[in-house]
Amino acid sequence: MSIRHGLLALLERGPRYGSQLRTEFESRTGSTWPLNVGQVYTTLSRLERDGMVTQGGEDAAGHALYAITDSGRAELRTWFEKPVDRTSPARDELAIKLAMAVGAPGVDIRNVIQSQRRHTVKAMQDYTRLKAQALVAVESGGARERDDVAWLLVLEQLIFQTEAEARWLDHCESRLIRLSATAADTGAATGAGAGATTGVTARAGAEVTAGGTSGAGVTAGAGAAGTPPGAVRPGADSAPT
């Protein structure tokens, strides 16, 4: 729905043609979510079907222009005023991957977490560099200041999002280690003999870590939670902890 309403927001500023809308949408969001012309025209067709935009004439170059209708403006106002619904969150691939990795044969979930952490930290550093560029553009007060401010807000959302993901990954690793240790203690207390204890401990550890998780590496990873974006765990990009 964000593309649909994003195009309405751009059309409220005046009639536009398809490729112009694509360019302005990407400029406003820093090309974070690239559009193709086909997506734009498909969305415009649906908006026209729903009575929210209408075609009205052409520009000097012969491009068909689209304009927002009163119904489109009402829809746009409702979108701005209504909170984004979080009761039915979109599927998150990383959360699904970790959920499926628990107990998966031959999968070391610690390696999955550490690999993702390196990627997440790298993305955070890239977003931070782009944020610095956006700040320079905003402070220069150029002709595209509105687009630069919009891009800055998008980048800061991505930075906060990746910071939260890094903290969550550290939490996941710590949680799995605690669960593995608890399972081992329970097995030791209830096992009938050393052989039974070993079997319960090994089985419990395999179900939680799918290959075993040691305490090494978690201490280093846990420091990422409160680290500013520009100085996130310097060694995290080069090697697993």
C-alpha positions in Angstrom: 0.0 0.0 0.0 3.0 2.4 0.5 3.5 2.7 -3.3 -0.2 3.5 -3.9 -0.3 6.2 -1.2 3.2 7.5 -2.1 2.0 8.1 -5.7 -1.1 9.9 -4.4 1.1 12.1 -2.2 3.3 13.1 -5.2 0.2 13.7 -7.4 -1.2 16.1 -4.8 1.6 18.4 -5.7 0.3 18.5 -9.3 -0.2 16.4 -12.4 2.6 13.9 -13.2 3.4 11.3 -15.7 4.5 7.7 -14.9 8.3 7.9 -15.2 8.3 11.3 -13.5 6.5 9.7 -10.5 9.0 6.9 -10.4 11.9 9.4 -10.4 10.3 11.6 -7.6 9.4 8.5 -5.5 13.0 7.2 -5.6 14.4 10.7 -5.0 12.2 11.1 -1.9 13.3 7.7 -0.5 16.9 7.8 -1.7 16.2 4.8 -4.0 15.9 2.6 -0.9 12.9 0.9 -2.5 13.4 1.2 -6.3 10.4 1.1 -8.6 10.1 0.1 -12.2 7.8 2.0 -14.6 5.6 -1.1 -14.9 4.8 -1.0 -11.2 4.0 2.7 -11.4 1.6 2.4 -14.3 0.0 -0.7 -12.8 -0.7 1.2 -9.6 -1.9 4.3 -11.5 -4.4 2.0 -13.4 -5.8 0.7 -10.2 -6.0 4.2 -8.7 -7.8 5.3 -11.8 -10.2 2.3 -11.6 -10.9 3.3 -7.9 -11.6 6.9 -8.8 -8.6 8.3 -7.0 -6.7 9.6 -10.0 -7.7 10.6 -13.5 -5.9 11.1 -16.8 -6.0 14.7 -17.9 -4.2 15.8 -21.0 -0.5 15.6 -21.9 2.6 17.7 -21.3 4.6 19.4 -24.0 6.5 16.1 -24.7 3.4 14.1 -25.2 3.4 12.3 -21.8 0.0 11.3 -20.5 -0.5 13.2 -17.2 -2.3 11.9 -14.1 -4.0 14.1 -11.6 -5.4 13.3 -8.1 -9.2 13.4 -7.5 -11.1 14.5 -4.4 -11.5 10.8 -3.5 -7.8 10.4 -3.9 -7.1 13.4 -1.5 -9.5 11.9 1.0 -7.8 8.6 0.8 -4.4 10.3 1.3 -5.6 12.3 4.3 -6.9 9.0 5.9 -3.5 7.4 5.2 -1.6 10.2 6.9 -3.9 10.2 9.9 -4.2 6.5 10.5 -1.4 4.6 12.3 0.4 1.9 10.4 -1.1 -1.4 11.6 1.4 -3.6 13.5 -1.1 -6.2 14.6 -0.3 -8.3 11.5 3.4 -7.8 11.0 4.9 -8.8 7.7 6.9 -12.0 7.6 10.5 -11.5 8.5 12.9 -13.8 6.7 15.6 -13.7 9.4 13.2 -14.6 12.2 11.8 -17.5 10.1 15.3 -18.7 9.3 16.4 -18.8 12.9 13.2 -20.5 14.0 13.7 -23.2 11.4 17.4 -23.5 12.2 16.6 -24.6 15.8 16.9 -28.3 15.8 17.6 -28.6 12.0 20.0 -31.5 11.3 23.5 -30.4 10.4 22.9 -26.7 11.0 25.0 -24.8 13.5 22.7 -22.0 14.5 25.6 -20.0 16.1 27.2 -19.8 12.6 23.9 -18.6 11.2 23.6 -15.9 13.8 27.3 -14.7 13.5 27.1 -14.6 9.7 23.9 -12.5 9.8 25.5 -10.2 12.5 28.5 -9.4 10.3 26.1 -8.5 7.4 23.9 -6.4 9.7 26.8 -4.5 11.1 28.1 -3.8 7.6 24.7 -2.6 6.5 24.6 -0.3 9.6 28.0 1.2 8.7 26.9 1.8 5.1 23.7 3.5 6.2 25.7 5.7 8.6 27.9 6.8 5.8 24.9 7.6 3.7 23.4 9.5 6.6 26.5 11.7 6.8 26.0 12.5 3.1 22.4 13.3 3.6 23.2 15.6 6.5 25.6 17.5 4.3 23.0 17.9 1.6 20.4 19.1 4.1 22.7 21.6 5.7 23.8 23.0 2.4 20.2 24.1 1.8 20.0 23.1 -1.9 17.1 23.1 -4.2 16.3 19.5 -3.3 16.2 20.1 0.5 12.8 18.5 0.9 13.9 15.3 -0.8 17.1 15.3 1.2 15.2 15.6 4.5 12.9 12.8 3.5 15.9 10.6 2.5 17.6 11.4 5.9 14.5 10.2 7.8 14.4 7.0 5.8 18.1 6.4 6.5 17.7 7.0 10.2 14.8 4.5 10.3 17.1 1.9 8.6 19.9 2.6 11.1 17.5 2.1 14.1 16.2 -1.0 12.5 19.6 -2.6 11.9 20.7 -1.5 15.5 17.7 -3.4 16.8 18.4 -6.4 14.7 22.0 -6.6 16.0 20.8 -6.4 19.6 18.2 -9.1 18.8 20.9 -11.4 17.3 23.0 -11.0 20.4 20.0 -11.8 22.5 19.2 -14.9 20.5 22.8 -16.3 20.9 22.7 -15.6 24.7 19.2 -17.2 25.0 20.3 -20.3 23.2 23.3 -20.7 25.4 21.2 -20.3 28.5 18.7 -22.9 27.3 21.4 -25.3 26.4 23.0 -24.9 29.8 19.6 -25.4 31.6 18.9 -28.5 29.5 22.4 -29.9 30.5 21.8 -29.2 34.2 18.4 -30.8 34.1 19.8 -33.9 32.4 22.6 -34.2 34.9 20.2 -34.0 37.9 17.7 -36.6 36.6 19.9 -38.9 34.5 20.4 -42.5 35.8 24.2 -42.7 35.6 26.8 -41.0 33.5 25.7 -42.6 30.2 22.2 -41.4 30.5 23.3 -37.9 31.5 25.6 -37.7 28.5 22.8 -38.7 26.1 20.3 -36.2 27.5 22.8 -33.3 27.5 24.0 -34.0 24.0 20.4 -34.3 22.7 19.2 -31.2 24.4 22.2 -29.2 23.1 21.6 -30.4 19.6 18.0 -29.4 19.6 18.8 -25.9 20.8 22.0 -25.2 18.9 21.8 -27.7 16.0 25.5 -28.4 16.3 26.5 -27.1 19.7 27.0 -23.6 21.0 29.9 -22.6 23.2 30.1 -19.5 25.3 33.0 -18.1 23.2 31.9 -15.3 21.0 28.8 -14.3 22.9 30.7 -11.9 25.2 32.1 -10.1 22.2 28.8 -10.0 20.4 26.8 -8.7 23.3 28.6 -5.4 23.3 26.9 -4.4 20.1 23.6 -3.6 21.8 24.6 -0.2 23.0 27.3 0.8 20.5 26.7 3.9 18.3 26.2 3.2 14.6 29.5 4.8 13.6 31.6 2.7 15.9 29.9 -0.7 15.9 32.2 -3.5 17.0 35.1 -2.7 14.6 36.2 -6.3 14.2 32.8 -7.7 13.5 33.1 -7.4 9.7 36.2 -9.5 9.4 35.8 -12.6 11.5 33.3 -14.5 13.6 33.6 -13.9 17.3 
